[in-house]
Amino acid sequence: QGQLVESGGGLVQTGGSLRLSCAASGRTYRGYDMAWFRQAPGKDRELIATINGSGFRKDYADSVKGRFTISRNNANNTLYLQMNSLKPEDTAIYYCAARYNSKTSYQWGQGTQVTVAS
């Protein structure tokens, strides 16, 4: 069983940037679909970005499109989320997730807190 560990969260001012990382260990996730979710206080967990195993297909929620970029480095088993032009409404716990295909369940990381101050 592999493990996903997020890092890179923190406190940033409105308009600032952060880069989240998700280090995968214990197994290779090459070929796995991977994603970033977030959950704000009192809200449901929201899917914000996905990337396929090769890294060529990426999809984004409308709420982050044009500001966030998902990427992956299969050589070092790491998933990234570059977040630019951050807004207070981006404040949430951010989770990375991986699944073998659309018919399997996601495996989750423990989350990293992102707080955007107004």
KEMIVO-577515 format. One record per atom (N, C-alpha, C): residue number from 1; atom name; x negated, y negated, z. Coordinates in nm, 3 decimals. Each point is the difference from the previous one (the first is absolute). Example, Ala and Ser with C-alpha at 12.3 -4.5 7.8 and 13.67 -1.06 7.14 Angstrom:
BEGIN
   seq   atom         X         Y         Z
     1      N    -1.319     0.569     0.780
     1     CA     0.089    -0.119     0.000
     1      C    -0.090    -0.120     0.000
     2      N     0.035    -0.105    -0.072
     2     CA    -0.082    -0.119     0.006
     2      C     0.077    -0.109     0.073
***
This chain:
BEGIN
   seq   atom         X         Y         Z
     1      N    -0.084     0.119     0.000
     1     CA     0.084    -0.119     0.000
     1      C    -0.087    -0.123     0.000
     2      N     0.024    -0.088    -0.092
     2     CA    -0.077    -0.122    -0.008
     2      C     0.049    -0.106     0.094
     3      N    -0.073    -0.111     0.002
     3     CA     0.034    -0.112     0.086
     3      C    -0.014    -0.130    -0.077
     4      N     0.091    -0.094     0.026
     4     CA    -0.005    -0.131    -0.063
     4      C    -0.017    -0.104     0.110
     5      N    -0.097    -0.089    -0.015
     5     CA    -0.027    -0.102     0.102
     5      C    -0.010    -0.136    -0.066
     6      N     0.094    -0.088     0.037
     6     CA     0.001    -0.136    -0.055
     6      C    -0.091    -0.091     0.081
     7      N    -0.049    -0.104    -0.066
     7     CA    -0.079    -0.105     0.065
     7      C     0.013    -0.127    -0.081
     8      N    -0.043    -0.112     0.059
     8     CA    -0.002    -0.126    -0.072
     8      C     0.110    -0.096     0.036
     9      N     0.092     0.042     0.085
     9     CA     0.106    -0.090     0.042
     9      C    -0.052    -0.109     0.093
    10      N     0.087    -0.096     0.029
    10     CA    -0.040    -0.107     0.089
    10      C     0.092    -0.120    -0.010
    11      N    -0.047    -0.111     0.054
    11     CA     0.076    -0.125    -0.001
    11      C    -0.058    -0.092    -0.108
    12      N     0.087    -0.055    -0.083
    12     CA    -0.043    -0.088    -0.108
    12      C     0.100    -0.114    -0.014
    13      N    -0.046    -0.113    -0.051
    13     CA     0.088    -0.114    -0.023
    13      C     0.077     0.018    -0.130
    14      N     0.113    -0.069    -0.008
    14     CA     0.078     0.001    -0.124
    14      C    -0.089    -0.042    -0.117
    15      N     0.011     0.075    -0.109
    15     CA    -0.082    -0.025    -0.118
    15      C    -0.131     0.074    -0.001
    16      N    -0.033     0.063     0.109
    16     CA    -0.126     0.073     0.010
    16      C     0.006     0.138    -0.064
    17      N    -0.110     0.072     0.015
    17     CA    -0.014     0.133    -0.061
    17      C    -0.052     0.101     0.101
    18      N     0.036     0.123    -0.022
    18     CA    -0.053     0.113     0.075
    18      C    -0.014     0.117    -0.096
    19      N    -0.095     0.088     0.033
    19     CA    -0.015     0.123    -0.076
    19      C     0.011     0.117     0.097
    20      N     0.103     0.081    -0.022
    20     CA     0.018     0.120     0.080
    20      C    -0.069     0.118    -0.066
    21      N    -0.052     0.088     0.082
    21     CA    -0.060     0.124    -0.047
    21      C     0.068     0.117     0.068
    22      N     0.001     0.113    -0.069
    22     CA     0.053     0.123     0.055
    22      C    -0.099     0.110    -0.033
    23      N    -0.072     0.044     0.103
    23     CA    -0.101     0.103    -0.019
    23      C     0.063     0.137     0.020
    24      N    -0.014     0.082    -0.101
    24     CA     0.054     0.135     0.007
    24      C    -0.113     0.097     0.034
    25      N     0.028     0.093     0.087
    25     CA    -0.103     0.096     0.039
    25      C     0.063     0.137     0.019
    26      N    -0.083     0.100     0.006
    26     CA     0.047     0.135     0.027
    26      C     0.038     0.077    -0.124
    27      N     0.024    -0.071    -0.108
    27     CA     0.032     0.064    -0.127
    27      C    -0.014    -0.106    -0.108
    28      N    -0.003     0.041    -0.124
    28     CA     0.000    -0.098    -0.108
    28      C     0.143    -0.035    -0.037
    29      N     0.022    -0.127    -0.026
    29     CA     0.132    -0.046    -0.043
    29      C    -0.001    -0.037    -0.148
    30      N    -0.106     0.041    -0.066
    30     CA    -0.005    -0.021    -0.145
    30      C     0.119     0.069    -0.063
    31      N     0.074    -0.072    -0.082
    31     CA     0.117     0.057    -0.064
    31      C     0.129    -0.022     0.077
    32      N    -0.010    -0.041     0.126
    32     CA     0.119    -0.028     0.080
    32      C     0.055    -0.139    -0.035
    33      N     0.130    -0.013    -0.002
    33     CA     0.061    -0.132    -0.002
    33      C    -0.022    -0.063     0.138
    34      N    -0.034    -0.128     0.000
    34     CA    -0.020    -0.071     0.126
    34      C     0.078    -0.130    -0.001
    35      N     0.027    -0.051     0.120
    35     CA     0.087    -0.116     0.010
    35      C    -0.030    -0.081     0.125
    36      N     0.044    -0.122    -0.002
    36     CA     0.003    -0.086     0.118
    36      C     0.146    -0.032     0.032
    37      N     0.032     0.016     0.127
    37     CA     0.129    -0.039     0.055
    37      C    -0.026    -0.107     0.107
    38      N     0.107    -0.068     0.037
    38     CA    -0.010    -0.089     0.116
    38      C     0.131     0.000     0.076
    39      N    -0.011    -0.033     0.128
    39     CA     0.119    -0.006     0.083
    39      C    -0.010    -0.121     0.091
    40      N     0.092    -0.093    -0.020
    40     CA     0.008    -0.119     0.084
    40      C     0.090     0.029     0.119
    41      N    -0.015    -0.075     0.108
    41     CA     0.083     0.024     0.118
    41      C     0.149    -0.006    -0.032
    42      N     0.073     0.102     0.042
    42     CA     0.142     0.003    -0.020
    42      C     0.045     0.035    -0.141
    43      N    -0.096     0.036    -0.087
    43     CA     0.035     0.032    -0.139
    43      C    -0.042     0.142    -0.034
    44      N     0.057     0.051    -0.107
    44     CA    -0.037     0.133    -0.049
    44      C    -0.138    -0.004    -0.065
    45      N    -0.063     0.116    -0.005
    45     CA    -0.128     0.010    -0.071
    45      C     0.023    -0.023    -0.148
    46      N    -0.085    -0.083    -0.061
    46     CA     0.017    -0.043    -0.138
    46      C    -0.118     0.049    -0.085
    47      N     0.030     0.062    -0.113
    47     CA    -0.103     0.040    -0.095
    47      C    -0.041    -0.124    -0.079
    48      N    -0.129    -0.036     0.002
    48     CA    -0.042    -0.121    -0.068
    48      C    -0.092     0.024    -0.119
    49      N    -0.071     0.111    -0.003
    49     CA    -0.090     0.024    -0.113
    49      C    -0.032     0.148    -0.011
    50      N    -0.006     0.049    -0.123
    50     CA    -0.037     0.139    -0.024
    50      C    -0.107     0.007    -0.108
    51      N    -0.077     0.108     0.004
    51     CA    -0.103     0.023    -0.101
    51      C    -0.008     0.150    -0.025
    52      N    -0.013     0.038    -0.126
    52     CA    -0.004     0.143    -0.029
    52      C    -0.142     0.054     0.021
    53      N    -0.016     0.130    -0.021
    53     CA    -0.126     0.065     0.033
    53      C    -0.120    -0.053    -0.076
    54      N     0.022    -0.036    -0.126
    54     CA    -0.110    -0.050    -0.081
    54      C    -0.029    -0.147     0.025
    55      N     0.099    -0.069     0.058
    55     CA    -0.016    -0.143     0.025
    55      C     0.047    -0.088    -0.114
    56      N     0.051     0.061    -0.106
    56     CA     0.039    -0.080    -0.115
    56      C     0.142    -0.054     0.011
    57      N     0.085     0.068     0.075
    57     CA     0.138    -0.047     0.013
    57      C     0.019    -0.061     0.138
    58      N     0.046    -0.124     0.001
    58     CA     0.024    -0.073     0.125
    58      C     0.138    -0.063    -0.007
    59      N     0.070     0.001     0.111
    59     CA     0.130    -0.064     0.008
    59      C     0.008    -0.080     0.129
    60      N     0.077    -0.109    -0.005
    60     CA     0.009    -0.090     0.115
    60      C     0.145    -0.038     0.028
    61      N     0.029    -0.023     0.125
    61     CA     0.128    -0.059     0.037
    61      C     0.001    -0.145    -0.046
    62      N     0.118    -0.050    -0.030
    62     CA     0.011    -0.138    -0.046
    62      C    -0.055    -0.098     0.104
    63      N     0.011     0.037     0.126
    63     CA    -0.041    -0.090     0.108
    63      C    -0.151    -0.026     0.001
    64      N    -0.080     0.088    -0.063
    64     CA    -0.144    -0.017     0.003
    64      C    -0.061    -0.010    -0.140
    65      N     0.079     0.018    -0.102
    65     CA    -0.052     0.001    -0.137
    65      C    -0.069    -0.133    -0.031
    66      N    -0.117     0.008    -0.058
    66     CA    -0.076    -0.119    -0.034
    66      C    -0.089    -0.051     0.111
    67      N     0.019     0.053     0.122
    67     CA    -0.083    -0.045     0.113
    67      C    -0.086     0.114     0.056
    68      N     0.052     0.122    -0.006
    68     CA    -0.071     0.116     0.056
    68      C    -0.049     0.088    -0.115
    69      N    -0.115     0.065     0.024
    69     CA    -0.054     0.094    -0.097
    69      C    -0.042     0.128     0.069
    70      N     0.054     0.111    -0.046
    70     CA    -0.037     0.131     0.053
    70      C    -0.108     0.059    -0.088
    71      N    -0.097     0.067     0.061
    71     CA    -0.105     0.067    -0.076
    71      C    -0.051     0.118     0.081
    72      N    -0.078     0.083    -0.065
    72     CA    -0.055     0.117     0.069
    72      C    -0.137     0.032    -0.055
    73      N    -0.081     0.060     0.084
    73     CA    -0.131     0.049    -0.040
    73      C    -0.001     0.149     0.033
    74      N     0.020     0.082    -0.099
    74     CA     0.006     0.144     0.023
    74      C    -0.135     0.058     0.039
    75      N    -0.107    -0.067    -0.035
    75     CA    -0.134     0.050     0.034
    75      C    -0.022    -0.004     0.151
    76      N     0.056    -0.102     0.067
    76     CA    -0.017    -0.006     0.146
    76      C     0.132     0.018     0.074
    77      N     0.101     0.047    -0.072
    77     CA     0.127     0.039     0.065
    77      C     0.063    -0.116     0.078
    78      N     0.003    -0.119    -0.063
    78     CA     0.050    -0.118     0.068
    78      C     0.104    -0.072    -0.083
    79      N     0.104    -0.046     0.066
    79     CA     0.107    -0.079    -0.060
    79      C    -0.011    -0.143     0.052
    80      N     0.030    -0.096    -0.085
    80     CA    -0.012    -0.141     0.038
    80      C     0.130    -0.076    -0.029
    81      N     0.018    -0.110     0.072
    81     CA     0.107    -0.094    -0.032
    81      C    -0.057    -0.140     0.018
    82      N    -0.022    -0.069    -0.110
    82     CA    -0.043    -0.139     0.003
    82      C     0.124    -0.088     0.008
    83      N     0.007    -0.081     0.104
    83     CA     0.117    -0.084     0.023
    83      C    -0.042    -0.147    -0.006
    84      N     0.055    -0.072    -0.095
    84     CA    -0.029    -0.142    -0.019
    84      C     0.127    -0.082     0.021
    85      N    -0.019    -0.129     0.019
    85     CA     0.113    -0.093     0.016
    85      C     0.098     0.051     0.105
    86      N    -0.051     0.038     0.114
    86     CA     0.083     0.061     0.103
    86      C     0.099    -0.100     0.058
    87      N     0.117     0.053     0.035
    87     CA     0.110    -0.078     0.054
    87      C     0.037     0.055     0.138
    88      N     0.064    -0.081     0.083
    88     CA     0.043     0.052     0.131
    88      C     0.088     0.123    -0.011
    89      N     0.079     0.009    -0.105
    89     CA     0.088     0.117    -0.017
    89      C    -0.076     0.127    -0.038
    90      N    -0.131    -0.011    -0.023
    90     CA    -0.082     0.118    -0.022
    90      C    -0.044     0.063     0.132
    91      N     0.029    -0.065     0.110
    91     CA    -0.036     0.054     0.131
    91      C     0.069     0.133     0.023
    92      N    -0.080     0.103     0.029
    92     CA     0.053     0.135     0.016
    92      C    -0.114     0.094     0.038
    93      N     0.037     0.121     0.034
    93     CA    -0.098     0.109     0.009
    93      C    -0.006     0.064    -0.139
    94      N    -0.121     0.013    -0.050
    94     CA    -0.022     0.056    -0.133
    94      C    -0.052     0.143     0.012
    95      N     0.064     0.089    -0.076
    95     CA    -0.034     0.142     0.004
    95      C    -0.044     0.047    -0.138
    96      N    -0.103     0.082    -0.005
    96     CA    -0.029     0.069    -0.125
    96      C     0.061     0.140     0.008
    97      N     0.027     0.055    -0.116
    97     CA     0.065     0.130    -0.008
    97      C    -0.048     0.072    -0.125
    98      N     0.003     0.132     0.007
    98     CA    -0.043     0.082    -0.113
    98      C     0.094     0.119    -0.015
    99      N     0.026     0.037    -0.124
    99     CA     0.079     0.122    -0.023
    99      C    -0.049     0.067    -0.127
   100      N     0.015     0.131    -0.005
   100     CA    -0.051     0.076    -0.114
   100      C     0.077    -0.035    -0.128
   101      N     0.131    -0.009     0.011
   101     CA     0.084    -0.043    -0.113
   101      C     0.133    -0.048     0.054
   102      N     0.090    -0.036    -0.088
   102     CA     0.126    -0.061     0.041
   102      C     0.092     0.098     0.073
   103      N    -0.032     0.127    -0.003
   103     CA     0.084     0.099     0.068
   103      C    -0.051     0.035     0.139
   104      N    -0.111    -0.059     0.041
   104     CA    -0.056     0.028     0.133
   104      C     0.012    -0.123     0.090
   105      N    -0.011     0.023     0.127
   105     CA     0.012    -0.109     0.097
   105      C    -0.129    -0.080     0.008
   106      N     0.013    -0.123     0.041
   106     CA    -0.118    -0.083     0.022
   106      C    -0.070     0.041     0.130
   107      N    -0.131    -0.007    -0.004
   107     CA    -0.081     0.005     0.120
   107      C    -0.035    -0.145     0.035
   108      N     0.003    -0.034     0.131
   108     CA    -0.012    -0.140     0.040
   108      C    -0.128    -0.025     0.078
   109      N    -0.048    -0.125    -0.010
   109     CA    -0.101    -0.049     0.090
   109      C     0.067    -0.057     0.124
   110      N    -0.081    -0.054     0.092
   110     CA     0.055    -0.049     0.128
   110      C     0.044    -0.146    -0.009
   111      N    -0.040    -0.069    -0.107
   111     CA     0.043    -0.138    -0.021
   111      C    -0.101    -0.102     0.049
   112      N     0.005    -0.117    -0.061
   112     CA    -0.083    -0.113     0.042
   112      C     0.085    -0.126    -0.003
   113      N    -0.013    -0.082     0.103
   113     CA     0.084    -0.118     0.015
   113      C    -0.054    -0.115    -0.084
   114      N     0.089    -0.062    -0.075
   114     CA    -0.031    -0.123    -0.073
   114      C     0.093    -0.109     0.051
   115      N    -0.056    -0.110     0.044
   115     CA     0.078    -0.112     0.049
   115      C    -0.040    -0.125    -0.077
   116      N     0.099    -0.065    -0.060
   116     CA    -0.024    -0.121    -0.077
   116      C     0.060    -0.117     0.075
   117      N    -0.084    -0.091     0.044
   117     CA     0.045    -0.115     0.077
   117      C     0.042    -0.114    -0.093
   118      N     0.108    -0.067     0.039
   118     CA     0.049    -0.111    -0.082
   118      C    -0.070    -0.130     0.035
***
